[in-house]
């Protein structure tokens, strides 16, 4: 063997192996470049979201004209009307205009916040929506927050100790609940906790007999919330559990965890400081989707528990069918999802350093 | 040579397999690393070198035998392990995976200090470690993320993260295998320089005998959980004695052996270690009949575990033993 051994005694002052920082210096990149990068990234995602929103606007106008039937038939269902009266109603609702004009009215109306008038309530849709929105935000918002926290907490620990009894029992229980139909689970919950045990009210959001004070009203609403929130959380938390678990499993063999352990970091600190922050990255889109869905997230739960929110409004509009209301709710539900996803993309820029590279 | 700092005695590590079988990943190893000494541990993939490294680091518990550091046996209490991990540091093969992608280089290097509560003049210590690892000027790298650096710079950052705790020994698992050829030499030169400057001992795990030749003082050749030959690197690689080492050396470009020896078969399963000499099923000497005088022993008699004696060239082979006796 004739290979040369590199000499170790090159002298301490001469260091041929020293790595020079690149001229542009990572980390000291001129801030101008960074903002341009972010500007381009933001523009790309903003324009994507804008295109999606426009498509939603177009499609909601045409879809409900195709499937929801003639509003005049629905308005005159229970009384005889002359053709003249029908024409008068048509003119009142603006339906005698050419489709193109109706479409322009709809677009300008939606963009300026005028969502039209509900056929079943004869009230401005925006008023009805604003009236119902707090109830929905309260129920689904609480449910989503609980489901995400519970799912992530269990998912992290289940993935960290894959195959353990904790893992197996929680995955089984979560999937069992996940596969239970919401209306069925809701009825079981009502039967057990409201009927037999009498612990909670059967439905609604408040009782008529509650005194007016802020505290007693809040307690009353809280009391009514327990069963619907329980049902909603029980059905959806397993989704977050499974995603977080697999995300942890993706990280669990990573070398940086071994490095951290070899430096003396305790196992639970390795999980908390290294594995969880990285495993959370891919779940952000899912969390934001859930936030976007808070507006329409609990349609079945609201129906089962007669919760006075947007979900039950949507269901009653389908049965009427209340075309302008359906149209408006469709736009609202879709755009909240689109905006939530846009927020997730923007957030990624700030928390995932690798995105800034490209 | 000074007395060993890190040593393994009769070390064995078993893994339970499904079906109640047991894999003997490490099956009797004596190994010493002295301060300022670089020891190479070479062998095929799956021969147990990484398990041995993990056990020396206390990441894996020994099933048999012991690991000791400075004459103190390694204890596995949380506190004892934490103290131990200041002294013995790990460098992994792939620096991209070894760095948390969301931590800056500063945080990656400072992590060891924070774990061990060395919070005074943290910035200076981090800058010093980066500079010693060859990342200069250190401040320029503080706020960089791993993906902004080249492969060689990342490995230097990993090394800086190890150096910041002033370890006495570094265990490097294939430290340059994932790097470009041009960068390899630089990282190896860095390890040699650290040995000079800090009297740092190192156990370098590699499958590349050329690399072992370049940087190591001693080499241990591992086969199926056991060291089959060890000694000063010049002796072992210029006069390989064990048939396995001879086969490994024979395929090197500058081999001292006349013609390449190609081993037949695969490395056996660590759950089914052959009886007698564990290398026999693949041994070219046994197959060619050159070992006929000792074939009985090859088939029945397991070889004794080599002692860790640092200065001498030792071989675990029945054929070699009778040849040496005949020569004497």
Interface residues (C-beta under 8 A of the other chain):
Chain A: X1 X2 X3 X5 X6 X8 X9 X10 X12 X15 X16 X17 X18 X19 X20 X21 X25 X26 X27 X28 X254 X255 X256 X258 X259 X260 X261 X262 X263 X264 X265 X266 X274 X277 X278 X281 X351 X352 X353 X354 X357
Chain B: X57 X59 X78 X81 X82 X85 X86 X89 X90 X92 X93 X94 X97 X98 X99 X100 X101 X102 X104 X111 X112 X115 X116 X134 X135 X136 X137 X140 X141 X142 X143 X144 X145 X147 X148 X149 X152 X153 X156 X158 X161 X165 X185 X186 X187 X188 X189 X190 X192 X193 X195 X196 X197 X210 X213 X214 X215 X237 X238 X249 X252 X254 X255 X256
